[in-house]
């Protein structure tokens, strides 16, 4: 029987990267809402991220978004993060907020527009060289709204050529991770709508190109854990963007919509070798909190991932394999359900205290006064948000 004590040492290495943009203003398609204390600079975003890591021990790095997080001196930014106990992680490109990309970026029919998008990724790679970041993450808004608007196959060919140009600039220890999303903002077809398309594109590039799986970027009812198993089996799962969605869009707190789905995903990650110090799979949040406060929203998300990871580690895999091999349908299902229904919150609280962390990070943040402090101090200037 698997117990918390037998798996607690495996929790020590868990790391979940935070996105810098999660600390800026966000909202709906109709309005971006401002909140007191919102960061105005990337340094203030990093400061808020450091508070999440200080209380949870789970978030030692921050992903950057270019151009939103551009600075003159990335080495200095890295030192600033290091002084707060963090490192700079994934660099995310942006080819969806320039007028030139109205009809596509890496897939555009105009070679000059495609080169503009490629050059932007070259800039991101230069930033990675300065920060020591390993991953360049690409998400494309490219696609069409109407049948006949674009040549679907031609767009795939141009995407392949553009990605190949970017891939050719990767350093020896750098990776390209290609994200997918089944729709929005392109509503007839999206150029990278699913894991198969992302896999086909990165497989053609080479070993340093992998798939990024965003847990919110799927149609309702999609068996995401099956996709996880396939990509791990193929050696092409590079990273996760963890979030949640109820209907069509994503960016809600991880596990908010379906904790059991998060458990199932993490079980397949563990079963497939995607968890642990030797795993190449990077964990990251990708959220834009709309109505909740930013910092506690991030704390809640990383704790949800930790809790479901713990439950997934509790699955008695030997007993499960035996039940599966014996055709014991209900027995096998029961083994999974027993682990999922195990309440590990008290065990995790005690374990955190043993590691010098607060037993309840959410309560610790609420009691710290940090939210009021930044609301009082961050007055004036331009708050960070979508596009800044």
N, C-alpha and C positions, 0 to 999 in steps of 0.2 A: 504493500500500500504506500502510495506517495504522500508524504506529509510536508507541511510548510517548512519544517526544519531541514528536510532533505533537499529542498530546492532554493532556500533563501540565499545561498551564496551566488546563485545564478542571477539574482536581481541586482547585484552590486554593479555590474558593468552596463546596465541598461542606460542608454542615452537617447534622448528625443530632441532633435534640433528644433528651435523655435524660429518662426518667420518674423523678420523685422516688421513687416507690414501689419502683423496682428496687433501691434500696439498703436497704430495710427487710427484716424477716424475712418469709419466705413458706414455702410447703410444699404439701402435698397437700390434698384435701378432708377428710382425717382428722386432720391435725396441721400446725400452723405451727411450724417449727423455729427455735430461737434460735441465734445465732452471736456469738462475741466480736467486739466492735468495731462492732456494728450501730448506726447513728445513733439518737439518742433525740429529736432535734428536726429541723425542716426545715433549720435552719442546718447541722447536721452532714450531712444528705443533700446539700446544695449543696456543702459542702466536699469530699465524696467525688466528686461529679460534676465538680468543678473539676480533680480529679486526672486524671480520664479525658481532659478537654480538654487539660490541660497536656501529656500524653504523646502524644496523637494529633492534636491540632489540628482535630478533627472535630466536637466537641460543645459549641458555644458557648452553649447555652441549656438550661434545665431546665423541664419541664412540672410544674405543680402539680395536686394532687388535693384537692378540697374535699369533705368537711371534714377529711380527714386532715392537710392542711398549713395549717390555719387559724392565723393570727397576728393580733395586735392592730394591727400597723403594717406594712402591705405596702410602703409607700414605703421604710421602713427595711430590709425584707427585700430589696427591689430593690437598694438601695445595698450591702448585704452581698454579694449575688451579683456586683454590678458590681466590687467590690473584688477579687473572685477571678477576674475576667475572664469572667464569665457574665452572661446576662440571663435573666429569667423569661419563659417561653413559654406554651404552651397551658394553659388552665385546664380541667380535667376535672371534670365534675359526678359526683355519686354519689346515685342513687336506688334503691339495691339493698341497703342495710344498715339501713333503718329499718323497724320493725314495721308501720308504716302501709302499706308498699309490698308487703306479702305477696302481694296479688293484682293488683299493677300500680302504676305511678306516673303517668306522663303519659297512660296509657290506662285508668286505673281508672274504674269506674262511678260512684264517689263524687266529686262535684265538689269537695268539700273536700280530698280526698286529691290530686286533680289540681292544685288550687291550691297545695297545700303543695309539690308537686314543681316547679311553675312558679316559685314564690317562691324556691326553692333556686337555680334557674337565674338568676333576677334577682340573687341574691346573688353568684353567680359572675361575672355581668357587671359588677357593681360592683367586684369584686376586679380584673377585667381593666382597668377604668378606672384603678385605682390602680397596677397593675403595668405598664401599657402593652402588655398582651398583646393579640394580634389574634384568636386562635381560641378559641372555646368548643366543646369536644368532648363529645358526648353519646353514651354507650352505655347501652342499656336492658336490664335483665334481664326486662322485661315479657313475658308470654306465658302459656300454659296447659299443663297436664300431661295433660288428658284431653279427648276429644271431647265437645262440649256444655258444657264448663266455662265458656266465655265466648263472646260474640258476636264472631267474628273480624272481620267488617266493621265493627261498631260500635267496636271497639277501634282500627281504623285511622282512623275518623272522629274519635275523641277525640284520637288522637295528632296528627292534622293540626291540630286546633284548639289543642292545647297548644303545639305547635311554632310555630304562627303567633303566639301570644302572646309567646313567647320571642323570636322573630325580630323582632318589632316593637320590641324594646328594644335591638337592636344599634346600636352607633355606626357612623359612616360607614366606618371602617376595620376594623371587626370582622366576623368570619365565624362562622357556625354550621356545624360539620362533624358529620355524623350517621354513626356507626359501625354496622356490622351484624355479626351472628353467627348462624350457621344453627341452633344449638341451645345449650342449657345456659345458665342453669339451668332454662329452660322446655323440656320434652321432647316435647310434642305439637306446639305451634306457638310460635314466637317472633315478637313483633310487628315486629321489623326483622331478618329472617333472611337477607337477601341484598342484593346491590347494586341490584337492580331496585326493591325496596321502598324502600331508602334514596334512590335516585334519584327515584322517584315523589314521595316526601314533600318532598325538598329542591327539586325542580323547581317544585313548587307554591308554594314560599315566595318565591323570587327569587334574584337573582344572588349574594347574600352567603351563600347556603346551599349546601353542597357535601357530597360523600360522603367519609368516611374509610374507607380500605381497610386492614384488618388482615390481613396475609398468612397468619396462622394460623387465620382464621375461615371456613374453607371445608371442604366435604366432600372426602375423598380423591379424587384424580383431577380435581379442578376445574382448568380452564385459567385460572389467575389472570391471566396476561398478556393474555388476550383481554378480561377485565374491565377491565384497565388501559387497553388500547387504546380500548375503548368509552367509558369515562368521560373520557379525555382528548379523544377526538373530540367528545364532547358538552359539553366545557368544565366538567365537574362533578367532577373529581378534586381534592379539596382537600388531602388529607394521607394519609400512610402510617403505619400502626403496623407496624413490622417485627419479626417474630419467626418462629418455626418450630414445626412440630408433626409428629409421626410418625403419629398415629392421629386421635383425636377432639378433643384439646384443643391449646392453643397455649402460648406463653410460654417456649419453648426458645430457645437462642441462634440468632440469624439465620443461615440457611444450613446449620444443623446437619443437617437432614433431607435437603435436596435443593439443593445449591449450583447445579446447572444451572437449577433453577426460579428461583432468585434472579437468576441471570444473565439468563434470558429476560424476567423482569419488568422488570429494569433496562434491558434493551435497548428494550423497548416504551416505557418512561418517556422515555428519551433520544430515540427515534424520534418520539414524540408531543409533544415540546416540554416535558416535565415536569421537565427537569433543567437547571440553570444559574441565573445570577443573576436572570434575568427570569421565572423560572418561578413560578407561584403554588402549586405543590405542595410541601407541607412534609413533610420526612422526620422520623420519630420512632421510637424504639424503644418497645416495650411488652412488658416482660418481668418476670417474677417468678422469680428464680433459686431453685431448690429445693435443690440439692445443691452447686452450685459457689459460690465466693466471689463477692460482688456486683460489686466494682469490676473485677477482671479479666474477669468475665463481660461487663460492658458494653464494656470495651476490645475483647474478642474480637469482639463483635457489630458495633461500628462499623467495625472493620478489615475484617470480612467484607463489609460493604456497600461499603466503599471498593474492595476488591479486585474484586468483581464489577462495580462501576461502571466500573472501569478496563478490565476485559475487554470489557464491553459497548461502551465507547467505541472499542475497537480493531476493531470490526466494520467491514469495508469496505463501506459502505452503497451506494456507486455500483456496485461489483461485484455486490453482492447484488441490487440492483434489476435490473441487466442480466440476471442469471441467472434471476430470477423472471419477467421479461418474456419471456425466451426459452423458458420452460418447462423449464429445466434443474433438475430436482428435486434430484438429488444434488449438483450444483454449488452450488446455493443453500444446501442444508443444510450442505455442507462449509465454506462461508464462515463460517457461524455457529459451527460446531464448532471451526474453526481459532482463532477469537477466544476461545472458551470454554477451550480447552486451552492457551492461551498462559500461561506461568508469569510473572506480573508481580511476584512478591514481591521479587526482588532490585532491580528498577527502583523499586518503591515505597519500599524501604528507603533507597536512595540519594537518592531525591527527598525523603524526610522529612528526612534529614540536611542536604540543601541548604536546607531550610526551618527549620533549627534545632531539629528534633524528633529524638527517639531513633529510630534505624533500626528497632529492635524494641521497640515500646511494652510488650509483654507482659513481656519480659525486664527492661526498665527498671523497671516497676512492682515486679516480684518482688525486684529488687535495692535498691529504694528504702527498704525497711523500713517503709513507710507502714502496711501491714496490721498489723504487730506494734505499731506506735505507737498506732493507734486502739484496738486490743484492750487495750492497757495503760491508756489514758487514759479510755476510755468505760466506766467501771464505775459501777454504780448507776443509778437512774432507770428509766424505762420505755422499752424498746426499741421503735422504730417497726416497724410491720408492717401486715398487713391490718386495716383499721379504726382505725389510729392513725398 
